[in-house]
Amino acid sequence: MESDSVLKLKRGQRHRPLTPFRVIRGVLCLIVLVLTAFVLLVYFGFWTAIPLRFFSMHHSRKATAFIFGSWIALWPFWFEKINRTKVVFSGDCVPAEERVLLIANHRTEVDWMYLWDLALRKGCEGYIKYILKSSLMKLPVFGWVFHVMEFIPVVRKWEADELMMRQMLSSFRDPRDPLWLAVFPEGTDFTEQKCVRSQKYASENGLPILKNVLLPKTKGFHACLENLKDSLDAVYDITIGYRQNCPSFLDNAFGVDPSEVHIHVRRISLKEIPTSEDQTSSWLMNTFSLKDQMLSDFYTQGHFPNEGTETSLSTVKCVVNFILVMILTGTCTFLTFFSSIWFKIYVSLVCAYMASATYFDVRPSPIVH
């Protein structure tokens, strides 16, 4: 057991030194992830997400999930096998392939990537969708992938986000489509400055004073429940804790942090969640109060209760997936640069379409229902 003071003393010290080898390996990993995303999108994802969608939204989503599930699987492989980050699951052991709404604390900019580690173990890596800030959709390549995977962009002002959010949520109601919709109710990642502002607001409005999380925003969460309650199986309340440091994206890329990621999962039946907006708001506040206490215990004890609910990733499956993705990427890259000029024209046209479709948020509607 480690005390809170001991854990705090360790923060700021990297778990592994940033050596030239780690820098080179990290840069290579980033190049691979960007290149594979680009190739899978241009040569495969475009066809599953755009032309196929005109005929069947369900089959379009199934095919798109298969394509990008193989790409998402590269990230847990990178985290757990290449960087050797220990990922520890605890709490409830959840079944595979449920339609769920996930709520999680937002400690740092890479929390959402570690949800892929759980989704991969449940066979839902291609079906996980996020509500994320709209600026991320402007990223080249990655933003295009987020668009075809139907992530929901928000500017974090309910008056501006409500219409778009409800329109997209209404399209997720088909119970045939596996769905993991991830929401970070805090709306932004945790910092000490944001925590002070959140505590001040809580004090002025008679709300719980939280130390390890920010006050959750409730309107988006209630909208998700309201639109999807008839087609969801459960809500997963996920709490993420890091030892020793909270990593940045580059820490992950170069493998210097974190040493361990602890993910606690609590499966909640929809029957346990009230339906009115006021009651849902109170329920979410209470849930984040419990999450705050759980994180306090984690920083004191170094772990969440009931560890070991998920097994390790299969190295063989990860390697086979990596090899197959790299073969496809290498073949398509060769065709683009060393084959007919028509391949270059095709790639240019797809890039132009994806850039404009993402910028203007264009998604084709099925012509056959």
C-alpha positions as CSV (number, residue, x, y, z in Angstrom):
1,M,0.0,0.0,0.0
2,E,1.2,3.5,-0.8
3,S,0.0,6.7,0.9
4,D,-1.4,9.6,-1.1
5,S,1.7,11.7,-0.2
6,V,4.0,9.0,-1.6
7,L,2.0,8.8,-4.9
8,K,2.1,12.6,-5.2
9,L,5.8,12.7,-4.7
10,K,6.3,10.3,-7.6
11,R,4.2,12.4,-9.9
12,G,6.4,14.4,-12.3
13,Q,9.0,11.7,-12.5
14,R,8.8,9.7,-15.7
15,H,8.3,6.0,-15.3
16,R,10.9,5.3,-18.0
17,P,13.6,7.7,-19.3
18,L,13.2,9.3,-22.7
19,T,16.1,7.7,-24.6
20,P,16.9,8.2,-28.3
21,F,15.7,4.6,-28.9
22,R,12.3,5.5,-27.4
23,V,12.1,8.7,-29.5
24,I,12.8,6.8,-32.7
25,R,10.4,4.0,-31.8
26,G,7.7,6.5,-30.9
27,V,8.1,8.4,-34.2
28,L,7.9,5.1,-36.1
29,C,4.8,4.1,-34.3
30,L,3.1,7.4,-35.0
31,I,4.0,7.1,-38.7
32,V,2.6,3.6,-38.8
33,L,-0.6,4.6,-37.1
34,V,-1.1,7.6,-39.4
35,L,-0.2,5.7,-42.6
36,T,-2.4,2.7,-41.8
37,A,-5.4,5.0,-40.9
38,F,-4.9,6.9,-44.2
39,V,-4.7,3.8,-46.4
40,L,-7.5,1.9,-44.7
41,L,-9.7,5.0,-45.1
42,V,-8.9,5.8,-48.7
43,Y,-8.9,2.3,-50.1
44,F,-11.5,0.6,-47.9
45,G,-13.3,2.8,-45.4
46,F,-14.4,5.2,-48.0
47,W,-16.4,2.5,-49.9
48,T,-17.9,1.0,-46.8
49,A,-18.9,4.4,-45.2
50,I,-20.0,6.3,-48.3
51,P,-21.3,4.3,-51.4
52,L,-22.5,1.3,-49.3
53,R,-24.4,3.7,-46.9
54,F,-26.7,4.7,-49.8
55,F,-28.1,1.1,-49.8
56,S,-27.9,0.0,-46.2
57,M,-26.8,2.0,-43.1
58,H,-26.7,-1.2,-41.1
59,H,-24.3,-3.0,-43.5
60,S,-22.3,0.1,-44.0
61,R,-21.7,0.3,-40.2
62,K,-20.9,-3.3,-40.0
63,A,-18.3,-3.1,-42.8
64,T,-16.8,0.2,-41.5
65,A,-16.5,-1.2,-38.0
66,F,-14.7,-4.3,-39.4
67,I,-12.2,-2.1,-41.3
68,F,-11.5,0.4,-38.5
69,G,-11.7,-2.2,-35.8
70,S,-8.5,-3.7,-37.2
71,W,-6.9,-0.2,-37.0
72,I,-8.1,0.5,-33.5
73,A,-6.7,-2.8,-32.4
74,L,-3.2,-1.5,-33.2
75,W,-3.5,1.0,-30.3
76,P,-3.9,-1.4,-27.4
77,F,-1.1,-3.5,-29.1
78,W,1.1,-0.4,-29.0
79,F,0.2,0.4,-25.4
80,E,0.2,-3.0,-23.8
81,K,2.7,-5.0,-25.9
82,I,5.1,-2.5,-27.3
83,N,5.2,0.1,-24.5
84,R,4.5,-2.6,-21.9
85,T,2.0,-0.4,-20.0
86,K,0.2,-2.5,-17.5
87,V,-3.6,-2.2,-17.9
88,V,-5.5,-3.5,-14.9
89,F,-9.3,-4.0,-15.0
90,S,-11.5,-4.2,-11.9
91,G,-15.1,-4.1,-10.9
92,D,-17.8,-5.8,-12.9
93,C,-17.0,-8.3,-15.6
94,V,-19.2,-7.2,-18.4
95,P,-20.5,-9.4,-21.2
96,A,-19.5,-9.1,-24.8
97,E,-21.3,-7.1,-27.6
98,E,-23.8,-5.2,-25.5
99,R,-25.3,-1.9,-26.7
100,V,-24.1,0.5,-24.0
101,L,-23.6,4.1,-23.0
102,L,-20.2,4.6,-21.3
103,I,-19.5,7.4,-18.9
104,A,-16.0,8.0,-17.7
105,N,-13.9,10.6,-15.8
106,H,-11.6,12.6,-18.0
107,R,-8.2,12.8,-16.3
108,T,-6.0,13.5,-19.3
109,E,-6.1,13.8,-23.1
110,V,-5.6,10.1,-23.7
111,D,-8.3,8.6,-21.5
112,W,-10.5,7.8,-24.5
113,M,-7.7,5.7,-26.1
114,Y,-7.6,3.3,-23.1
115,L,-11.3,2.6,-23.5
116,W,-10.2,0.8,-26.7
117,D,-8.4,-1.7,-24.5
118,L,-11.7,-2.7,-23.0
119,A,-13.6,-2.6,-26.2
120,L,-11.1,-4.8,-28.0
121,R,-11.5,-7.5,-25.3
122,K,-15.3,-7.4,-25.9
123,G,-15.1,-7.5,-29.7
124,C,-16.6,-4.0,-30.0
125,E,-13.5,-1.9,-30.9
126,G,-15.1,-1.0,-34.3
127,Y,-18.4,0.1,-32.7
128,I,-17.1,2.5,-30.1
129,K,-18.1,6.1,-30.8
130,Y,-17.2,9.3,-28.8
131,I,-18.8,12.6,-28.1
132,L,-15.7,14.8,-28.6
133,K,-14.8,18.4,-29.1
134,S,-15.3,19.5,-32.7
135,S,-11.7,20.8,-33.1
136,L,-10.5,17.2,-33.1
137,M,-12.5,16.6,-36.3
138,K,-10.3,19.1,-38.1
139,L,-7.2,16.9,-37.6
140,P,-6.0,15.6,-41.0
141,V,-6.6,11.8,-41.5
142,F,-7.6,11.2,-37.9
143,G,-10.5,13.7,-38.2
144,W,-11.6,11.9,-41.4
145,V,-11.6,8.6,-39.6
146,F,-13.6,10.0,-36.7
147,H,-16.1,11.3,-39.3
148,V,-16.7,8.0,-41.0
149,M,-16.9,6.2,-37.6
150,E,-19.7,8.7,-36.7
151,F,-18.2,10.4,-33.7
152,I,-20.4,13.2,-32.5
153,P,-18.6,16.6,-32.5
154,V,-19.6,19.3,-30.0
155,V,-18.5,22.8,-29.2
156,R,-19.5,22.3,-25.5
157,K,-22.3,24.8,-25.6
158,W,-25.7,23.1,-25.3
159,E,-27.6,25.7,-27.3
160,A,-25.2,25.0,-30.3
161,D,-24.9,21.3,-29.8
162,E,-28.4,20.1,-29.0
163,L,-29.8,19.8,-32.5
164,M,-26.8,18.1,-34.1
165,M,-26.4,15.7,-31.1
166,R,-30.1,14.6,-31.1
167,Q,-30.0,14.1,-34.9
168,M,-27.0,11.8,-34.7
169,L,-28.3,10.0,-31.6
170,S,-31.6,9.2,-33.3
171,S,-29.6,7.4,-36.1
172,F,-28.1,5.1,-33.5
173,R,-31.3,3.5,-32.4
174,D,-31.2,0.4,-34.6
175,P,-30.7,-2.5,-32.1
176,R,-29.0,-4.6,-34.8
177,D,-26.0,-2.3,-34.7
178,P,-23.6,-3.0,-31.8
179,L,-22.9,0.4,-30.1
180,W,-20.5,1.7,-27.4
181,L,-21.2,5.4,-27.1
182,A,-18.6,7.0,-24.8
183,V,-19.4,10.3,-23.0
184,F,-17.0,12.3,-20.7
185,P,-19.6,14.3,-18.7
186,E,-16.9,16.6,-17.3
187,G,-16.6,18.1,-20.8
188,T,-12.9,18.6,-20.5
189,D,-9.8,17.0,-19.0
190,F,-9.0,17.5,-15.4
191,T,-6.4,20.1,-14.2
192,E,-5.9,21.7,-10.8
193,Q,-7.0,25.1,-12.2
194,K,-10.3,23.7,-13.6
195,C,-10.9,21.8,-10.3
196,V,-10.6,25.1,-8.3
197,R,-13.2,26.7,-10.6
198,S,-15.4,23.7,-10.4
199,Q,-15.3,23.6,-6.6
200,K,-16.1,27.3,-6.5
201,Y,-19.1,26.8,-8.7
202,A,-20.2,23.8,-6.6
203,S,-19.8,25.8,-3.3
204,E,-21.9,28.7,-4.7
205,N,-24.7,26.4,-6.0
206,G,-24.9,23.8,-3.1
207,L,-23.4,21.0,-5.1
208,P,-20.8,18.4,-4.0
209,I,-17.2,19.6,-3.6
210,L,-15.2,17.2,-5.7
211,K,-11.4,16.8,-5.5
212,N,-10.5,14.3,-8.2
213,V,-13.1,15.0,-10.9
214,L,-15.0,18.0,-12.2
215,L,-18.7,18.6,-11.8
216,P,-20.4,16.7,-14.6
217,K,-22.5,18.4,-17.3
218,T,-25.8,16.6,-17.3
219,K,-27.8,17.7,-20.4
220,G,-25.7,15.7,-22.9
221,F,-25.9,12.6,-20.8
222,H,-29.7,12.9,-20.4
223,A,-30.1,13.4,-24.1
224,C,-28.2,10.2,-24.8
225,L,-30.4,8.3,-22.4
226,E,-33.6,9.9,-23.7
227,N,-32.8,9.0,-27.3
228,L,-31.3,5.5,-26.8
229,K,-33.0,4.1,-23.7
230,D,-35.2,1.7,-25.7
231,S,-32.2,0.2,-27.6
232,L,-29.5,0.1,-24.8
233,D,-28.6,-2.9,-22.6
234,A,-26.8,-1.0,-19.9
235,V,-24.7,2.0,-18.8
236,Y,-21.0,1.3,-18.0
237,D,-19.6,3.7,-15.3
238,I,-15.9,3.7,-15.9
239,T,-13.3,5.2,-13.6
240,I,-9.7,5.5,-14.9
241,G,-6.7,6.0,-12.6
242,Y,-3.0,6.3,-13.6
243,R,0.2,5.3,-11.8
244,Q,2.6,7.1,-11.6
245,N,1.8,10.0,-13.9
246,C,-1.1,11.1,-16.0
247,P,0.3,10.6,-19.5
248,S,0.1,13.0,-22.4
249,F,-0.2,11.8,-26.0
250,L,3.5,12.1,-26.5
251,D,4.2,10.2,-23.3
252,N,2.2,7.4,-24.7
253,A,3.9,7.7,-28.1
254,F,7.4,7.4,-26.7
255,G,6.5,4.9,-24.0
256,V,7.7,6.9,-21.0
257,D,4.4,7.0,-19.1
258,P,2.1,5.7,-17.7
259,S,3.5,2.7,-15.8
260,E,0.0,1.4,-15.0
261,V,-3.5,2.2,-16.1
262,H,-6.3,1.1,-13.8
263,I,-9.8,0.9,-15.2
264,H,-12.8,0.2,-12.9
265,V,-16.0,-0.8,-14.6
266,R,-19.5,-0.7,-13.0
267,R,-22.3,-2.1,-15.0
268,I,-25.6,-0.3,-14.3
269,S,-29.0,-1.5,-15.5
270,L,-31.1,1.2,-17.2
271,K,-33.8,0.4,-14.6
272,E,-31.6,1.9,-11.9
273,I,-31.4,5.3,-13.7
274,P,-34.3,7.8,-13.4
275,T,-35.8,9.1,-16.6
276,S,-36.7,12.7,-15.7
277,E,-34.0,15.3,-16.5
278,D,-33.8,16.6,-12.9
279,Q,-33.6,13.1,-11.4
280,T,-31.0,12.1,-14.0
281,S,-28.9,15.1,-13.1
282,S,-29.0,14.2,-9.4
283,W,-28.1,10.6,-10.3
284,L,-25.1,11.7,-12.3
285,M,-23.9,14.1,-9.6
286,N,-24.1,11.2,-7.1
287,T,-22.3,8.9,-9.5
288,F,-19.4,11.4,-9.8
289,S,-19.3,11.9,-6.0
290,L,-18.8,8.1,-5.7
291,K,-16.2,8.3,-8.5
292,D,-14.4,11.0,-6.6
293,Q,-14.2,8.9,-3.5
294,M,-13.1,5.9,-5.5
295,L,-10.2,7.9,-7.0
296,S,-9.2,9.2,-3.5
297,D,-9.0,5.5,-2.3
298,F,-7.1,4.7,-5.5
299,Y,-4.5,7.4,-4.8
300,T,-4.2,6.1,-1.2
301,Q,-4.1,2.4,-1.9
302,G,-2.8,2.2,-5.4
303,H,-5.6,0.1,-6.9
304,F,-9.4,-0.2,-7.3
305,P,-11.4,-3.0,-5.6
306,N,-12.0,-6.4,-7.3
307,E,-9.1,-6.4,-9.6
308,G,-8.4,-9.0,-12.4
309,T,-11.8,-9.0,-14.2
310,E,-10.3,-9.1,-17.7
311,T,-7.6,-11.3,-19.2
312,S,-4.5,-10.1,-21.0
313,L,-4.6,-9.4,-24.7
314,S,-3.6,-12.3,-27.0
315,T,-0.1,-11.5,-28.4
316,V,-0.7,-13.8,-31.3
317,K,-3.9,-12.2,-32.3
318,C,-2.4,-8.7,-32.0
319,V,0.6,-9.6,-34.1
320,V,-1.5,-11.3,-36.8
321,N,-3.8,-8.3,-37.0
322,F,-0.7,-6.0,-37.2
323,I,0.9,-8.1,-40.0
324,L,-2.4,-8.1,-42.0
325,V,-2.9,-4.4,-41.7
326,M,0.8,-3.7,-42.7
327,I,0.5,-6.0,-45.7
328,L,-2.6,-4.1,-46.9
329,T,-0.9,-0.8,-46.2
330,G,2.3,-1.7,-48.0
331,T,0.4,-3.0,-51.0
332,C,-1.8,0.1,-51.3
333,T,1.1,2.4,-50.7
334,F,3.1,0.7,-53.5
335,L,0.1,1.0,-55.9
336,T,-0.3,4.7,-55.1
337,F,3.3,5.7,-55.7
338,F,4.6,3.2,-58.2
339,S,1.6,2.1,-60.3
340,S,-0.8,3.8,-62.7
341,I,-1.4,7.6,-62.5
342,W,-5.1,6.6,-61.9
343,F,-4.3,5.5,-58.4
344,K,-2.9,8.9,-57.6
345,I,-6.0,10.6,-59.1
346,Y,-8.2,8.3,-57.1
347,V,-6.4,9.0,-53.8
348,S,-6.6,12.8,-54.5
349,L,-10.3,12.7,-55.2
350,V,-11.0,10.7,-52.1
351,C,-8.9,13.0,-50.0
352,A,-10.8,16.0,-51.4
353,Y,-14.1,14.4,-50.7
354,M,-13.2,13.4,-47.1
355,A,-11.8,16.8,-46.3
356,S,-14.9,18.6,-47.5
357,A,-17.3,16.0,-46.0
358,T,-15.7,16.3,-42.6
359,Y,-15.5,20.1,-42.7
360,F,-19.2,20.5,-43.7
361,D,-20.3,17.4,-41.7
362,V,-21.8,15.6,-44.7
363,R,-23.1,12.1,-44.4
364,P,-25.1,10.3,-47.1
365,S,-28.6,9.1,-46.3
366,P,-29.8,5.7,-47.5
367,I,-31.9,5.8,-50.7
368,V,-33.3,2.4,-49.9
369,H,-34.9,1.8,-46.5
